[in-house]
């Protein structure tokens, strides 16, 4: 059974914030410049958000969110999708091959066992649940989920992107992604035979000469009460291509020093020695272990001994700056004295790129004894933030946004209840930032390793109607690294670990590089599109 078409997008240049309430027909022929000029977009639900065209071309997308699940699960698929099952006649009908559900209903039905680690998922997703299908001894679960035919004519190369959450079962169970052009023989693009949790898959695909249509298939094979596979946010786009020219701006981002002074000095030295000198460094909270003056003095001594080469370093308030018996006002004032600010929020332009820091205005360790929530933002700060984001959206500028605390279901370990309550009023904050797609947000606090698949993710605020949202990046930590462990805990990785980011702004993208300061090498990078230039 298939549903009416609603949100598969076919556009010329992708206005990334139009993924809700605007059909493909409604977007036909919309250019990047036109998308940029429509600053206030009203969708069918009456929600307002900023319609910001970015430097990316999306041919087709599907996030499964329009699929109704009246019993919390369904085998109904979006229009044009199909499913093929083989190899089994027993087991629970609910898990008979690919099904549509969401994280909450999925885990309520079968338990967690790392299913809820899928931080990249949003709302509905497609799931293969092998463990709880309960096949007999001779049956084997084989199920294939096929996309609609995607128009790829006149393109020689495309990129299949999707978010994936795969836990490997016993051999010979495995999974594949394949493509077929114009009904031809499927070509395997990727194979899964080991755990790969909460990953973003971007697979470059060469289009045969003369090909017109492509169908993509996600196949789970030879399962027998094994684990699971879930996918979400499938899309086909055109490659961004190789980066050209030199970056117009470079910004260093570190966090969570917490007394790790030697690691801090080593990291700054390495950043100073890198090609493409940075125009500033942002220290995203927890630069001291407690809020007392002696630790500020210790950090200031290290800062003077090994200054950042730019001479420009900026700071956010972490929870550790607010810990101790002196009270919220004393710790806020100490931070303001240290940074020379008159308010806890700040905007700095670095080589033409706006950087905005937002910070808590109150936290009492005396009352709370280290327990969240940590981030309390006044209406004044939120209104200021909204006005600055609106200004830069109109200017067509990417905005780097910094706050120490993480946002639920964005990056590694934000599935955890420990990181789901850091904001006094998360709804108020996300209603402001969620309207924009030209933000790249940097969060810290968790110390999660930048080697994780979901070291970056995406914030989507349903209340705004902007279901594309914007990227969120984990900054790592100068002191220690952790990984998720159990349902909601984390555990520290052995050895000395120290990591951070280098951000490079190019004409058509923002490249965020993850760096290991102990090994002295880059771990990986990700490219995000930037606001498209207006024409005329």
Buried (B, 14 or more C-beta within 10 A) or exposed (E): EEBEBBBBBBBBBBBBBBBBBBBBEEBEEBBBBBBBBBEEBEBEEEBEBBBBBBBBBBBBBBBBBBBEBEEBBBBBBBEBBBBEBEBBEEBEEBBBBBBBBBBEBBBEBBEBEBBBBBBBBBBBBBBBBBBBBEBEEEBBBBBBBBBBBBBBEEBEEBBBBBBBBBBBBEEEBBBBBBBBBBEEEBEEBBEBBEEBBBBBBBBEBEBEEEBEBBBBBBBBBBBBBBBBBBBBBBBBBBBBEEBEEEBEBBBBBBBBBBBBBEBBBBBBEBBBEBEEEBBBBBBBBBBBBBBBBEBBEBBEEBBEEBEBBBEBBBBBBBBBBBBBEBBBEBBBEBBBEBBEBEEBBBBBEBBEBBBBBBBBBBBEBEEBEEEBBBBBBBEEBBEBBBEBBBEBBBEBBBBBBBBBBBBBBBBBBBBBEBBBBBBBEBEEBBBBBBBBBBBBBBBBBBBBBBBBBBBBBBBBBBEBBBBBBBBBBBBBBBBBBBBBEEBBEBEEBEEBBBBBBBBBBBEBBBBBBBBBBBEEEEBEBBBBBBBBEBEE
